[in-house]
């Protein structure tokens, strides 16, 4: 089984990933956890999708057959994109997408509006985490500040996203007055001018977002898929999993669970009742059974 980390500066050393990979290995599975340098540095890009596809293809060659794949957060959506590519498709035994996006553009727009449209036309309203807009700024900081200020301002944003308070203070202390004003404006994503700049950047990169989205590919994917999402996720809303479920062929969607127990990849929702615990256990039992079984392609 190949497990891909989400957007986090610790990458393969992120404790939740390490714990889950160790648990799967203790069940007798051969587990690979490749590092995704772009995603580790808060960049969701084509390079990461290619790294996912190549890693899965390589591991399938080592093990002598297709392998199960789990992608966390944005890596889950990219894993589905990679699985849809003919050059990688045969290496994927199944895909488990946990807290993942169907449409990168829709998620980016959610960061601006706090609303995400469900497949039935209703709206999910949920205040987005500050993390989302800041990642959008960090990915394309060159669109927000003059060239001479890119490095110093990016250093402040990086330290903030990495939750490195000492590093953030040190990077802030190196800014001149103009750069300090630019950094403060970017950090305050409620400012009208900042929001307008983010919205313009989202529109500018809409084409790239489509290339990083499972949306439009899932109805022809023909790979078993398991979808898990936290009901209160305010980084990638659970509506995204509803869209993926709608787009997949019924025979390809093996399990879907939107759980109140989870937030964004964390078991820090309300204390789970017996029913919610059973649903989580059942979901992972289905996934483990798929990893143990051969898949009829």
RODO-2510 file (C-alpha; in nm, 4 decimals, decimal comma):
residues 297
     n   res          X          Y          Z
     1     x     0,0000     0,0000     0,0000
     2     x     0,1222     0,3504    -0,0837
     3     x     0,0221     0,6304     0,1538
     4     x     0,0682     0,9941     0,0517
     5     x     0,0898     1,2750     0,3051
     6     x    -0,1166     1,5903     0,2874
     7     x    -0,0103     1,9545     0,2686
     8     x     0,2115     1,9741     0,5759
     9     x     0,5713     2,0837     0,6269
    10     x     0,6613     1,7612     0,8116
    11     x     0,5842     1,5524     0,5027
    12     x     0,6452     1,1819     0,5690
    13     x     0,7400     1,2638     0,9297
    14     x     0,3920     1,3962     1,0085
    15     x     0,2780     1,2001     1,3197
    16     x    -0,0671     1,1019     1,1898
    17     x     0,0828     0,9599     0,8719
    18     x     0,3559     0,7753     1,0607
    19     x     0,1050     0,6261     1,3029
    20     x    -0,1274     0,5039     1,0311
    21     x     0,1561     0,3650     0,8169
    22     x     0,2937     0,1788     1,1188
    23     x    -0,0510     0,0385     1,1971
    24     x    -0,0899    -0,0898     0,8409
    25     x     0,2591    -0,2406     0,8469
    26     x     0,1752    -0,4162     1,1740
    27     x    -0,1105    -0,5871     0,9882
    28     x     0,1422    -0,7419     0,7502
    29     x     0,1232    -0,4966     0,4605
    30     x     0,4225    -0,3641     0,2730
    31     x     0,3846     0,0133     0,3071
    32     x     0,5512     0,2904     0,1079
    33     x     0,5237     0,6565     0,2153
    34     x     0,6906     0,8705    -0,0541
    35     x     0,7828     1,2326     0,0119
    36     x     0,6064     1,4872    -0,2078
    37     x     0,8339     1,7965    -0,1991
    38     x     0,5780     2,0301    -0,3556
    39     x     0,2933     1,9351    -0,1243
    40     x     0,5331     1,9390     0,1719
    41     x     0,6011     2,3054     0,0884
    42     x     0,2305     2,3895     0,0482
    43     x     0,2270     2,3791    -0,3326
    44     x    -0,0390     2,1627    -0,4987
    45     x     0,0981     2,1174    -0,8490
    46     x     0,1345     1,8922    -1,1499
    47     x     0,4743     1,7820    -1,0187
    48     x     0,3073     1,6222    -0,7164
    49     x     0,0525     1,4414    -0,9321
    50     x     0,3351     1,2989    -1,1437
    51     x     0,5309     1,1995    -0,8328
    52     x     0,2257     1,0121    -0,7064
    53     x     0,1789     0,8289    -1,0363
    54     x     0,5471     0,7346    -1,0673
    55     x     0,5676     0,6195    -0,7044
    56     x     0,2651     0,3925    -0,7416
    57     x     0,3919     0,2531    -1,0718
    58     x     0,7358     0,1830    -0,9211
    59     x     0,5932     0,0102    -0,6131
    60     x     0,3597    -0,1999    -0,8266
    61     x     0,6625    -0,3177    -1,0251
    62     x     0,8437    -0,4091    -0,7013
    63     x     0,5497    -0,6035    -0,5593
    64     x     0,4440    -0,7726    -0,8819
    65     x     0,0970    -0,6249    -0,9183
    66     x    -0,1282    -0,3246    -0,8606
    67     x    -0,1162    -0,1659    -0,5148
    68     x    -0,3636     0,0093    -0,2898
    69     x    -0,3221     0,3852    -0,2604
    70     x    -0,4307     0,6237     0,0138
    71     x    -0,4043     0,9989    -0,0336
    72     x    -0,4572     1,2417     0,2531
    73     x    -0,6053     1,5869     0,1932
    74     x    -0,5087     1,7311    -0,1461
    75     x    -0,2901     1,4250    -0,2164
    76     x    -0,6094     1,2173    -0,2287
    77     x    -0,7480     1,4231    -0,5135
    78     x    -0,4146     1,4105    -0,6945
    79     x    -0,4043     1,0317    -0,6493
    80     x    -0,7390     1,0072    -0,8275
    81     x    -0,6057     1,2286    -1,1064
    82     x    -0,2985     1,0051    -1,1396
    83     x    -0,5148     0,6909    -1,1397
    84     x    -0,7105     0,8322    -1,4344
    85     x    -0,3931     0,8633    -1,6443
    86     x    -0,3447     0,5660    -1,8823
    87     x     0,0291     0,5471    -1,8069
    88     x    -0,0383     0,4919    -1,4347
    89     x    -0,3859     0,3397    -1,4227
    90     x    -0,2872    -0,0291    -1,4183
    91     x    -0,0692     0,0208    -1,1098
    92     x    -0,3643     0,1332    -0,8946
    93     x    -0,5525    -0,1469    -0,7188
    94     x    -0,7807     0,1026    -0,5453
    95     x    -0,7727     0,4615    -0,4141
    96     x    -0,8720     0,5805    -0,0685
    97     x    -0,9192     0,9602    -0,0655
    98     x    -0,9355     1,1080     0,2850
    99     x    -1,0528     1,4675     0,3205
   100     x    -0,9837     1,5345    -0,0470
   101     x    -1,0912     1,7760    -0,3189
   102     x    -1,3037     1,7091    -0,6236
   103     x    -1,2549     2,0593    -0,7663
   104     x    -0,9538     2,2718    -0,6722
   105     x    -1,1312     2,5784    -0,8089
   106     x    -1,4408     2,5170    -0,5996
   107     x    -1,2293     2,4741    -0,2847
   108     x    -1,0386     2,7967    -0,3591
   109     x    -1,3646     2,9836    -0,4083
   110     x    -1,4913     2,8395    -0,0789
   111     x    -1,1983     3,0088     0,0959
   112     x    -1,3374     3,3401    -0,0258
   113     x    -1,7079     3,2825     0,0351
   114     x    -1,7323     3,0281     0,3169
   115     x    -1,9864     2,8442     0,1026
   116     x    -1,9636     2,5311    -0,1118
   117     x    -2,2468     2,4089    -0,3330
   118     x    -2,3713     2,0537    -0,2801
   119     x    -2,4640     1,8361    -0,5809
   120     x    -2,8328     1,8889    -0,5025
   121     x    -2,7914     2,2663    -0,5361
   122     x    -2,8076     2,3481    -0,1650
   123     x    -2,5184     2,5233     0,0063
   124     x    -2,2902     2,4196     0,2874
   125     x    -2,1919     2,7251     0,4905
   126     x    -1,8824     2,6851     0,7068
   127     x    -1,6260     2,9521     0,8026
   128     x    -1,2989     2,8525     0,6302
   129     x    -0,9764     2,8056     0,8222
   130     x    -0,7242     3,0897     0,7735
   131     x    -0,4844     2,8254     0,6423
   132     x    -0,6670     2,8086     0,3066
   133     x    -0,6294     3,1679     0,1803
   134     x    -0,2745     3,1863     0,3162
   135     x    -0,1748     2,8790     0,1157
   136     x    -0,3172     3,0413    -0,1976
   137     x    -0,1050     3,3512    -0,1308
   138     x     0,2056     3,1472    -0,0520
   139     x     0,1745     2,9453    -0,3740
   140     x     0,1843     3,2621    -0,5857
   141     x     0,3387     3,5276    -0,3625
   142     x     0,5007     3,6807    -0,6714
   143     x     0,1549     3,8015    -0,7754
   144     x     0,1077     4,0004    -0,4552
   145     x     0,4391     4,1833    -0,3981
   146     x     0,7182     4,3333    -0,6147
   147     x     0,9969     4,1008    -0,7241
   148     x     1,2475     4,2437    -0,4752
   149     x     1,0141     4,1650    -0,1849
   150     x     0,9202     3,8068    -0,2809
   151     x     1,1903     3,6295    -0,0799
   152     x     1,1522     3,8193     0,2479
   153     x     0,7708     3,8144     0,2437
   154     x     0,7572     3,4479     0,1437
   155     x     0,9835     3,3639     0,4405
   156     x     0,7299     3,5188     0,6786
   157     x     0,4369     3,3335     0,5205
   158     x     0,6299     3,0049     0,5204
   159     x     0,7188     3,0312     0,8890
   160     x     0,3570     3,1146     0,9743
   161     x     0,2225     2,8163     0,7791
   162     x     0,4879     2,5940     0,9356
   163     x     0,3715     2,7150     1,2796
   164     x     0,7268     2,8250     1,3505
   165     x     0,6735     3,1263     1,5767
   166     x     1,0414     3,1915     1,6362
   167     x     1,1142     3,1682     1,2648
   168     x     0,8231     3,3977     1,1850
   169     x     0,9443     3,6589     1,4351
   170     x     1,2973     3,6377     1,2955
   171     x     1,1791     3,6671     0,9333
   172     x     0,9520     3,9584     1,0226
   173     x     1,2412     4,1356     1,1913
   174     x     1,4353     4,1346     0,8625
   175     x     1,1637     4,3211     0,6700
   176     x     1,1869     4,6878     0,5809
   177     x     0,8855     4,9119     0,6385
   178     x     0,7334     4,8505     0,2945
   179     x     0,7794     4,4738     0,3168
   180     x     0,6342     4,4716     0,6680
   181     x     0,3224     4,6451     0,5397
   182     x     0,2953     4,3974     0,2508
   183     x     0,3332     4,0996     0,4832
   184     x     0,0729     4,2332     0,7266
   185     x    -0,1722     4,2919     0,4438
   186     x    -0,1279     3,9367     0,3182
   187     x    -0,1636     3,7892     0,6649
   188     x    -0,4947     3,9699     0,7128
   189     x    -0,7064     3,7904     0,4541
   190     x    -1,0173     3,9827     0,5649
   191     x    -0,8925     4,3068     0,4086
   192     x    -1,0935     4,3981     0,0953
   193     x    -0,7798     4,4671    -0,1111
   194     x    -0,6228     4,1368    -0,0032
   195     x    -0,9393     3,9431    -0,0792
   196     x    -0,9662     4,1087    -0,4210
   197     x    -0,6059     4,0118    -0,4982
   198     x    -0,6682     3,6500    -0,3922
   199     x    -0,9862     3,6339    -0,6022
   200     x    -0,7954     3,7663    -0,9057
   201     x    -0,5231     3,5028    -0,8544
   202     x    -0,7833     3,2248    -0,8264
   203     x    -0,9355     3,3324    -1,1584
   204     x    -0,5923     3,3555    -1,3197
   205     x    -0,5096     2,9955    -1,2255
   206     x    -0,8488     2,8388    -1,2950
   207     x    -0,7052     2,6365    -1,5835
   208     x    -0,4293     2,4915    -1,3655
   209     x    -0,6846     2,4067    -1,0983
   210     x    -0,8789     2,1932    -1,3456
   211     x    -0,5678     1,9869    -1,4161
   212     x    -0,5309     1,9111    -1,0447
   213     x    -0,8928     1,8093    -0,9915
   214     x    -1,0633     1,4684    -1,0146
   215     x    -1,3736     1,6507    -1,1385
   216     x    -1,4601     1,5411    -1,4922
   217     x    -1,2419     1,2279    -1,4761
   218     x    -1,4226     1,0088    -1,2256
   219     x    -1,7083     0,8824    -1,4424
   220     x    -1,4563     0,6917    -1,6591
   221     x    -1,1998     0,6062    -1,3883
   222     x    -1,2836     0,2327    -1,3472
   223     x    -1,0778     0,1988    -1,0295
   224     x    -1,2326     0,1043    -0,6938
   225     x    -1,2591     0,4151    -0,4765
   226     x    -1,3145     0,4647    -0,1026
   227     x    -1,4068     0,8134     0,0206
   228     x    -1,3715     0,9370     0,3796
   229     x    -1,4271     1,2930     0,4981
   230     x    -1,4790     1,4866     0,8191
   231     x    -1,8191     1,6483     0,8403
   232     x    -1,6775     1,9661     0,9948
   233     x    -1,3740     1,9971     0,7662
   234     x    -1,3132     2,3694     0,7040
   235     x    -1,0004     2,3263     0,4898
   236     x    -1,1526     2,0989     0,2248
   237     x    -1,5296     2,0884     0,2810
   238     x    -1,7022     1,7506     0,2935
   239     x    -1,9181     1,8655     0,0023
   240     x    -1,6189     1,7752    -0,2165
   241     x    -1,6603     1,4082    -0,1266
   242     x    -2,0311     1,4321    -0,2110
   243     x    -1,9365     1,5566    -0,5583
   244     x    -1,6888     1,2730    -0,6078
   245     x    -1,9497     1,0179    -0,5013
   246     x    -2,1964     1,1621    -0,7505
   247     x    -1,9450     1,1486    -1,0362
   248     x    -1,8193     0,7933    -0,9761
   249     x    -1,9916     0,4955    -1,1326
   250     x    -2,1862     0,2989    -0,8663
   251     x    -1,9704    -0,0105    -0,9190
   252     x    -1,6524     0,1931    -0,8619
   253     x    -1,7591     0,3655    -0,5394
   254     x    -1,6953     0,0932    -0,2831
   255     x    -1,7551     0,2978     0,0317
   256     x    -1,8202     0,6574     0,1339
   257     x    -1,8315     0,7972     0,4860
   258     x    -1,8716     1,1575     0,5980
   259     x    -1,8131     1,1362     0,9709
   260     x    -1,8873     1,3881     1,2476
   261     x    -1,5970     1,2342     1,4378
   262     x    -1,3403     1,3838     1,1966
   263     x    -1,2373     1,7376     1,1134
   264     x    -0,9586     1,7682     0,8547
   265     x    -0,7811     1,4329     0,9003
   266     x    -0,8079     1,4616     1,2793
   267     x    -1,0131     1,2584     1,5256
   268     x    -1,1044     1,5751     1,7125
   269     x    -1,4723     1,6024     1,6366
   270     x    -1,7399     1,5292     1,8978
   271     x    -1,6863     1,2249     2,1157
   272     x    -1,7926     0,9376     1,8905
   273     x    -2,0974     0,7345     1,9761
   274     x    -2,1122     0,3611     1,9145
   275     x    -2,2714     0,4049     1,5718
   276     x    -2,0051     0,6493     1,4509
   277     x    -1,7273     0,4275     1,5835
   278     x    -1,8772     0,1284     1,4052
   279     x    -1,9011     0,3201     1,0787
   280     x    -1,5328     0,4169     1,0950
   281     x    -1,4273     0,0634     1,1818
   282     x    -1,6437    -0,0744     0,9014
   283     x    -1,4960     0,1711     0,6500
   284     x    -1,1401     0,0696     0,7331
   285     x    -1,2338    -0,2979     0,7392
   286     x    -1,3583    -0,2655     0,3820
   287     x    -1,0353    -0,0912     0,2820
   288     x    -0,8171    -0,3566     0,4483
   289     x    -1,0185    -0,6323     0,2822
   290     x    -0,9603    -0,4632    -0,0546
   291     x    -0,5866    -0,4472     0,0152
   292     x    -0,5825    -0,8181     0,0953
   293     x    -0,7941    -0,9244    -0,2025
   294     x    -0,7316    -0,9417    -0,5721
   295     x    -0,9309    -0,6972    -0,7800
   296     x    -1,1122    -0,7964    -1,0946
   297     x    -1,0183    -0,5389    -1,3558
***
